[in-house]
Amino acid sequence: MDTVIATAECVRITSYGERTPIRIEVRRPRPDRKWGWVCTFVLHGIDDEVRRADGEDSWKALCVCHGVVQAYFASMLNQGDRFVRVDDESADFPVEAYFGV
């Protein structure tokens, strides 16, 4: 398994009030014969699948990874979901600071 280099945790509250803990787990970019570089990541609590973001260099793969995670959060926000901190559900998780959405 690739080394985890970054994580973030929050709680998703759907428009129906359902609460789900979310853990974003980003792994170290690594060389890939076909695509140049790959950065794998998991969105625990959303679908728990290991996903990949490809790029011509490690920086691009990491940026693509961030963009894909950002798109997931934007989609959930558009559905009326909100995000709060794991340690204090009365405080919003700073989605805009992380993703600009």
Secondary structure, DSSP 8 states (H G I E B T S, - for coil): ---EEEEEEEEEE-TT--EEEEEEEEE--EEETTTEEEEEEEEETTT--EEEEEESSHHHHHHHHHHHHHHHHHHHHHTT-EEE-SS-TTSB--HHHHH--
